[in-house]
């Protein structure tokens, strides 16, 4: 039993050395380190080393099998962006949803808003299976007038294979630390091994999350669709010409505008009219009375009667002649 603490100390040293190396180190280096610790151990150390060798062989077999399975498949992340002008955003949006759902996809994000009460825009993010990627793009582009289209394909096959290999190596490393913890009896060794296990387990979970993200992005393509409709002014400009209702509406607008300006002018001159009316009333009330009073106080001088004119000599002769004839 004295050989067991020495074996645990040696393996702890090897574990700490492995922690300073990168997670992508090959298993052959671990085997060399374990073989260097074997002379200092007894029969129990040899059994533990044999168990570690079996674990490494299983991990190496898994590591070889996974890359070979993934090497035959190409992993590509596909993304596309479409900008389409439609007559009705509401109808086009319903059609886009139907296309995505029929293809086995999902609506990941959607934003629809009305701009200045004149037209509607919508921003939609769709996730569709990679096999239906091309057909979905064709159907979405046919919903209206295609303004722009951008497609991108990124090959991540090497990244997928690397992540899978690192996951296999990390799993083997976690298994080795767990076996060492089962065999360790010193509390110091247990605490050190537990710290190493937590660190390696966290790195393994990070790699698994990255693997899941790559799998999701390579199996489901992302399509971003921007829908917009023409403004009302542009729609009116495309009409052939004004009709009867347009002329009637224009006349009514002109009539209302004239009435509005008349009301504005009347409102502007109303204070002056009121002031003049007040002055006229005051003049009628007080001005007439003042004139009457002045007329009473002023005496009236009648002109003298003019004397009767004396008859001329000629007139007297004529009168005498007339009298003689009458006699």
C-alpha positions as CSV (number, residue, x, y, z in Angstrom):
1,X,0.0,0.0,0.0
2,X,3.0,2.3,0.3
3,X,3.4,2.3,-3.4
4,X,-0.1,3.8,-4.0
5,X,0.7,7.3,-2.7
6,X,3.8,7.4,-4.8
7,X,1.8,6.3,-7.8
8,X,-0.9,8.9,-7.1
9,X,1.7,11.7,-6.8
10,X,3.4,10.7,-10.1
11,X,0.0,10.6,-11.9
12,X,-0.9,14.0,-10.4
13,X,2.3,15.5,-11.7
14,X,1.5,14.0,-15.2
15,X,-2.0,15.4,-15.0
16,X,-0.7,18.9,-14.1
17,X,1.7,18.7,-17.0
18,X,-1.1,17.7,-19.4
19,X,-3.2,20.7,-18.2
20,X,-0.6,23.1,-19.5
21,X,-0.7,21.5,-22.9
22,X,-3.3,22.3,-25.6
23,X,-6.5,20.3,-25.6
24,X,-5.7,19.0,-29.1
25,X,-2.6,17.1,-28.0
26,X,-2.4,13.6,-29.2
27,X,-2.9,10.6,-27.0
28,X,0.5,9.3,-27.8
29,X,2.1,12.0,-25.7
30,X,-0.2,11.0,-22.7
31,X,1.0,7.4,-23.1
32,X,4.6,8.4,-23.0
33,X,4.0,10.4,-19.8
34,X,2.2,7.4,-18.2
35,X,5.0,5.0,-19.2
36,X,7.5,7.3,-17.5
37,X,5.5,7.1,-14.3
38,X,5.3,3.3,-14.4
39,X,8.7,2.4,-12.8
40,X,7.8,4.2,-9.6
41,X,4.6,2.3,-9.1
42,X,3.7,-1.3,-7.9
43,X,1.3,-3.8,-9.1
44,X,-1.7,-1.5,-8.5
45,X,0.0,1.2,-10.6
46,X,0.5,-1.2,-13.4
47,X,-3.2,-2.1,-13.3
48,X,-4.2,1.5,-13.4
49,X,-1.9,2.2,-16.3
50,X,-3.4,-0.8,-18.1
51,X,-6.9,0.7,-17.6
52,X,-5.7,4.1,-18.9
53,X,-4.2,2.3,-22.0
54,X,-7.5,0.7,-22.7
55,X,-9.3,4.0,-22.3
56,X,-6.9,5.7,-24.6
57,X,-7.3,3.0,-27.2
58,X,-11.1,3.3,-27.0
59,X,-10.8,7.1,-27.3
60,X,-8.4,6.8,-30.2
61,X,-10.8,4.4,-32.0
62,X,-13.7,6.8,-31.5
63,X,-11.5,9.7,-32.7
64,X,-10.6,7.8,-35.9
65,X,-14.1,6.6,-36.6
66,X,-15.7,10.1,-36.3
67,X,-13.4,12.0,-38.7
68,X,-13.7,9.1,-41.2
69,X,-17.5,9.3,-41.1
70,X,-17.5,13.1,-41.5
71,X,-14.8,13.2,-44.1
72,X,-17.2,11.9,-46.7
73,X,-19.7,14.7,-46.1
74,X,-19.2,18.4,-47.0
75,X,-20.4,20.8,-44.3
76,X,-21.5,24.2,-45.8
77,X,-23.2,27.2,-44.1
78,X,-25.5,28.9,-46.5
79,X,-27.0,32.3,-46.1
80,X,-28.9,34.6,-48.4
81,X,-30.5,38.1,-48.3
82,X,-33.4,39.2,-50.6
83,X,-34.9,42.6,-51.0
84,X,-38.3,42.5,-52.8
85,X,-40.8,45.3,-53.7
86,X,-44.4,44.1,-53.6
87,X,-47.9,45.5,-54.0
88,X,-49.0,44.4,-50.6
89,X,-46.5,43.5,-47.8
90,X,-49.3,41.8,-45.8
91,X,-50.0,39.3,-48.6
92,X,-46.3,38.8,-49.5
93,X,-45.5,38.1,-45.8
94,X,-48.2,35.5,-45.5
95,X,-46.9,33.9,-48.7
96,X,-43.3,33.8,-47.4
97,X,-44.4,32.2,-44.2
98,X,-46.3,29.5,-46.1
99,X,-43.2,28.8,-48.3
100,X,-40.9,28.4,-45.3
101,X,-43.3,26.2,-43.4
102,X,-44.0,24.0,-46.4
103,X,-40.3,23.5,-46.9
104,X,-39.9,22.3,-43.3
105,X,-38.4,25.5,-42.0
106,X,-39.3,28.0,-39.3
107,X,-39.7,31.8,-38.9
108,X,-36.8,32.9,-36.7
109,X,-37.5,36.6,-36.6
110,X,-40.0,39.1,-38.0
111,X,-40.3,42.9,-37.8
112,X,-43.1,44.8,-39.6
113,X,-43.8,48.5,-39.4
114,X,-45.7,51.3,-41.2
115,X,-43.6,54.3,-42.3
116,X,-45.2,57.7,-42.4
117,X,-48.7,56.2,-43.0
118,X,-47.8,55.8,-46.6
119,X,-46.3,52.3,-47.0
120,X,-45.3,49.1,-45.0
121,X,-42.0,47.4,-44.6
122,X,-41.2,44.0,-43.2
123,X,-37.9,42.2,-42.2
124,X,-38.1,38.4,-41.9
125,X,-35.5,35.8,-41.0
126,X,-36.3,32.3,-42.2
127,X,-34.5,29.0,-41.4
128,X,-35.1,26.3,-44.0
129,X,-33.4,22.9,-44.7
130,X,-30.3,23.0,-46.8
131,X,-32.0,20.7,-49.4
132,X,-34.8,23.2,-49.9
133,X,-32.6,26.3,-50.0
134,X,-32.6,27.0,-53.8
135,X,-36.3,26.3,-54.3
136,X,-37.2,28.6,-51.4
137,X,-35.1,31.4,-52.8
138,X,-36.8,31.1,-56.2
139,X,-40.3,31.2,-54.7
140,X,-39.5,34.2,-52.5
141,X,-37.9,36.2,-55.3
142,X,-41.1,35.6,-57.4
143,X,-43.4,37.3,-54.8
144,X,-42.7,40.8,-56.4
145,X,-40.1,43.0,-58.0
146,X,-36.6,41.7,-57.0
147,X,-34.5,44.7,-55.9
148,X,-31.3,42.9,-54.7
149,X,-30.1,39.3,-53.9
150,X,-27.0,38.2,-52.0
151,X,-26.1,34.6,-51.4
152,X,-23.1,33.2,-49.5
153,X,-21.8,29.6,-49.0
154,X,-19.0,28.9,-46.4
155,X,-17.3,25.5,-46.3
156,X,-16.7,24.5,-42.6
157,X,-15.9,20.9,-43.1
158,X,-12.4,21.2,-41.6
159,X,-13.8,23.0,-38.6
160,X,-16.4,20.3,-38.0
161,X,-13.9,17.5,-38.2
162,X,-11.5,19.4,-35.9
163,X,-14.2,20.0,-33.3
164,X,-15.3,16.3,-33.4
165,X,-11.7,15.2,-32.9
166,X,-11.1,17.6,-30.0
167,X,-14.4,16.4,-28.4
168,X,-13.1,12.7,-28.6
169,X,-9.8,13.7,-27.0
170,X,-11.4,15.8,-24.3
171,X,-13.7,12.9,-23.4
172,X,-10.8,10.5,-23.0
173,X,-9.0,13.1,-20.8
174,X,-12.1,13.5,-18.6
175,X,-12.4,9.7,-18.2
176,X,-8.7,9.4,-17.2
177,X,-9.1,12.0,-14.5
178,X,-12.2,10.3,-13.2
179,X,-10.4,7.0,-12.9
180,X,-7.5,8.7,-11.0
181,X,-10.0,10.2,-8.6
182,X,-11.5,6.8,-7.9
183,X,-8.0,5.4,-7.0
184,X,-6.7,8.4,-5.1
185,X,-6.8,8.2,-1.3
186,X,-5.0,11.4,-0.2
187,X,-7.3,14.4,0.2
188,X,-4.8,16.7,-1.5
189,X,-4.7,14.5,-4.6
190,X,-8.5,14.3,-4.7
191,X,-8.9,18.2,-4.5
192,X,-6.3,18.7,-7.3
193,X,-7.8,16.0,-9.5
194,X,-11.3,17.4,-8.9
195,X,-10.1,20.9,-10.1
196,X,-8.7,19.3,-13.2
197,X,-11.9,17.4,-13.8
198,X,-14.0,20.6,-13.6
199,X,-11.8,22.4,-16.0
200,X,-11.7,19.7,-18.6
201,X,-15.5,19.1,-18.2
202,X,-16.1,22.8,-18.9
203,X,-14.0,22.7,-22.0
204,X,-15.8,19.6,-23.2
205,X,-19.2,21.2,-22.7
206,X,-17.9,24.3,-24.7
207,X,-16.8,22.0,-27.5
208,X,-20.2,20.2,-27.5
209,X,-22.0,23.5,-27.7
210,X,-19.8,24.6,-30.7
211,X,-20.5,21.2,-32.4
212,X,-24.3,21.7,-31.9
213,X,-24.0,25.2,-33.4
214,X,-22.1,24.0,-36.4
215,X,-24.6,21.2,-36.9
216,X,-27.5,23.6,-36.8
217,X,-26.0,26.1,-39.2
218,X,-24.9,23.5,-41.7
219,X,-28.3,21.6,-41.8
220,X,-30.5,24.7,-41.8
221,X,-29.9,27.6,-44.2
222,X,-30.7,31.2,-43.2
223,X,-32.7,33.5,-45.5
224,X,-33.2,37.1,-44.7
225,X,-36.2,38.7,-46.6
226,X,-36.8,42.4,-46.8
227,X,-40.3,43.3,-48.1
228,X,-41.4,46.9,-49.1
229,X,-44.2,48.4,-51.0
230,X,-44.4,51.6,-53.1
231,X,-45.5,54.8,-51.5
232,X,-49.0,56.2,-52.2
233,X,-47.5,59.1,-54.2
234,X,-45.7,56.8,-56.5
235,X,-48.9,54.7,-57.1
236,X,-50.8,57.9,-57.9
237,X,-48.2,59.0,-60.5
238,X,-48.6,55.7,-62.3
239,X,-52.3,56.4,-63.0
240,X,-53.3,57.3,-66.6
241,X,-55.0,60.6,-65.7
242,X,-57.5,62.4,-63.3
243,X,-61.1,61.2,-63.5
244,X,-64.4,62.7,-62.5
245,X,-63.9,61.9,-58.9
246,X,-60.4,63.3,-58.9
247,X,-61.6,66.5,-60.5
248,X,-64.5,66.7,-58.0
249,X,-62.1,66.2,-55.1
250,X,-59.8,68.9,-56.5
251,X,-62.6,71.4,-56.9
252,X,-63.8,70.7,-53.4
253,X,-60.3,71.2,-52.0
254,X,-60.0,74.5,-53.9
255,X,-63.4,75.6,-52.6
256,X,-62.5,74.8,-49.0
257,X,-59.2,76.6,-49.4
258,X,-60.9,79.8,-50.7
259,X,-63.4,79.7,-47.8
260,X,-60.5,79.2,-45.4
261,X,-58.7,82.3,-46.8
262,X,-61.9,84.4,-46.7
263,X,-62.4,83.4,-43.0
264,X,-58.8,84.4,-42.3
265,X,-59.2,87.8,-44.0
266,X,-62.5,88.5,-42.2
267,X,-60.9,87.5,-38.9
268,X,-58.0,89.9,-39.7
269,X,-60.2,92.9,-40.4
270,X,-62.8,92.2,-37.8
271,X,-61.1,94.3,-35.0
272,X,-61.0,97.3,-37.3
273,X,-64.7,96.9,-38.3
274,X,-65.7,96.7,-34.6
275,X,-63.6,99.8,-33.8
276,X,-65.2,101.8,-36.6
277,X,-68.7,100.7,-35.6
278,X,-68.1,101.9,-32.0
279,X,-66.9,105.3,-33.2
280,X,-69.9,105.6,-35.5
281,X,-72.3,104.9,-32.7
282,X,-70.5,107.4,-30.4
283,X,-70.7,110.0,-33.1
284,X,-74.4,109.3,-33.7
285,X,-75.2,109.6,-30.0
286,X,-73.0,112.5,-28.9
287,X,-72.3,114.3,-32.1
288,X,-75.9,115.0,-33.0
289,X,-76.6,116.3,-29.5
290,X,-73.7,118.6,-29.6
291,X,-74.8,120.0,-32.9
292,X,-78.3,120.6,-31.6
293,X,-77.1,122.4,-28.5
294,X,-74.9,124.6,-30.6
295,X,-77.8,125.4,-32.9
296,X,-80.0,126.5,-29.9
297,X,-77.4,128.8,-28.4
298,X,-76.7,130.7,-31.7
299,X,-79.3,133.6,-32.3
300,X,-81.1,133.7,-35.7
301,X,-80.8,137.2,-37.4
302,X,-83.6,137.8,-40.0
303,X,-82.7,140.0,-43.0
304,X,-84.4,143.5,-43.3
305,X,-87.1,144.0,-45.9
306,X,-85.9,145.9,-49.0
307,X,-87.8,149.2,-49.9
308,X,-90.1,149.1,-52.9
309,X,-88.5,150.6,-56.0
310,X,-89.9,154.0,-57.2
311,X,-91.4,154.1,-60.7
312,X,-89.4,155.7,-63.4
313,X,-90.6,158.6,-65.6
314,X,-91.2,156.4,-68.6
315,X,-93.4,154.2,-66.6
316,X,-95.5,157.2,-65.4
317,X,-96.0,158.4,-69.0
318,X,-97.1,155.0,-70.0
319,X,-99.5,154.8,-67.2
320,X,-101.0,158.3,-68.1
321,X,-101.5,157.2,-71.7
322,X,-103.2,154.1,-70.6
323,X,-105.5,156.1,-68.4
324,X,-106.3,158.5,-71.3
325,X,-107.3,155.8,-73.6
326,X,-109.5,154.3,-71.1
327,X,-111.4,157.5,-70.7
